[in-house]
Each structure stands twice: as structure tokens, then as C-alpha cells.
């Protein structure tokens, strides 16, 4: 069965949100016996047709547990 784990930005800290989430994800993977299937990067896009802004939301890791 394929499962997922989300690694969201920390609302209390500012700065390198994506790098912090990658660190969290890598730490989580180290302690698991899994096969990584895919990693998604989720962004929020705001604005209108003339001007848009994107902001990082989270990484979503898709994985299979190994026996």
C-alpha cells in the first residue's frame, strides 16, 4: 500500500522554509524502512491574471513500507 507523509513549513520560523522541510523529511526517512515513490512540492498561487505570487506550502512524500 502506498502512503504519504506531509512536511509543512514551520509557521513560527521564517527564512529557508523549503530547506527546513527537506531536513525534517530526511530525518524522518532515516528512521524508517521505506521505499520512496515520489516527492511533491505544493505551492499556493495567489493574485489575478496580471500579477501572481507563489508561496511554499509543504513537501508530500509518497512511500511504501518495506517488510
Buried (B, 14 or more C-beta within 10 A) or exposed (E): EEEEBEBBBEEEEEEEBBEBBBEBBEEBEEEEEBEEEEBEEEEEEEEEEEEEEEEBBBBBBBBEEEE
